[in-house]
Amino acid sequence: VYAQAIQAQLATTVSPVPVYGNFNRNFATQPKFITWQLRNIHQDVNTGQNQANKGIDRPIFQISIFTQNMQDGFNIANTILQSLHGYSGQFGGLLYVAKADVQWLYNTYDNTIGLHQIILDTTLDIPC
């Protein structure tokens, strides 16, 4: 469900830029695209003396933005930051997210593939 929600939310946010799971990237044919990978899923976090208070699940996924033109990458990253940072609501139409936090990790250029790359981390707070 997490993967389906992430794919749907990102595809809606950056349309018409293609969005792929990390295993499905295609460097050769597209001047700009996004890949993502689910990096971390925690078990439910319960609190209180007897652990009876329901808490949150905090999955983290990484977004990689690939572009031939650096400005395109910065524009796409800004779109994601503006749309998802602080987001609360139905994520991808599949699950409720209390809050999304987006962090810009770094940007770089890969000479081998000839593409600029921006890496973002997103943490979702999902009530249990």
N, C-alpha and C positions, 0 to 999 in steps of 0.2 A: 504494500500500500504506500509506504514511504517513497519508493522509487517511482511509482506511477504519479504520485502527487508532485514530486519534484519535477519530473519531466513535463507534466501538464502546466505547472506554474511558470517554469522558465520559458517554455514555448510560447505561452500567452504574453509574457512580459517583454520578450525581445523579438517577437514576430516582425518581419519575415526572416530573421536570421535563424538558420537551422540549429537545432539543439540535439545533441547525441549523448548517450551514455558513453563513458570513457572508453569502453571497448570497441566503439563503433566510429571512431573519428576517421576522416578522410582528408588528408593534407593536400592531395593533388588537385582537386577540382573546384574548391570553393575559396573565395577571397576572404570570407569571414564566417565563423561558426563558433559554437560553444559546445564544450563537453562538460560533463559533471561526473562526480563519483561520490558515493555514500561512504564516508570515512569512518564514522563512529556511531554506534547505537548503544545507548545505555539501557539497563533494565529500569523499571519504574523506580523513582526515588521517593521513598516513603519517610515521613518524619514523625516526631513525637516520641514520648517515652516508650510506648509499646508498638511503635511503627504503624499505628492505625490510621494516621492522616495520609490521605492520598496525595501524591506529589506530581512530578512531571517526568516525561521522557525527554532527553535532549539529543536527538540525532544531529550530527554535523555532516554537511556535504561540502565538497570543494567544487568550485566553478572555474573552468579554464576558458578564457576568451582568446580566440586565435584570429588575427587579422593581418592582411598584407599592409594596410595603412594604419599607422599608430593612432591617428586621430579617431578612426573608426572604433578601435579598441577602447579608447578612453570614453567615447560616447556611449558604447554599449555598457561598459562598466558603470557609468553614471546612471544610465537607465535602470540597471539592476539595483544599484544602491538606493536610488530615489523610490523605487517601487517596493523593494523587499525589506529594507532596514526599518525596523519598528513595525512591520506588518503584523496585523492581527486579524484573523478570520479564517474562512474556508481556504485551505491551501491546495491548489490544484483541483478544487471542487471535491476533494476526497477526505480530508481530515481537518479538524479544527486546530489552529495554531494560536496560542496565547500571545506569542511574540517571536519575531525573527530578528536575529542580529547578523549583520553582514560586516565582515572585516576585509579590507584590502590588504593582502599579504605582500605582493610584489608584482612588478612588471618586468619583462625581459624580452630579448630578441633571440631567436634560434636561427643561426646561420644555415644549419643543415636543411631545415624545411622552409626557410625564408619567410617566417611569420613572427609577428609580435605576439606576445602572450601576457595576459593579465590573470593573476590567480586571486580568487576571492574565497573566503571561508564563510559559510552560513550555518548558524546554530538555530535550531527550531526548539522552542519550548512548547511541548505538547502535554496538556493536562491528561492525567491518567484516569 
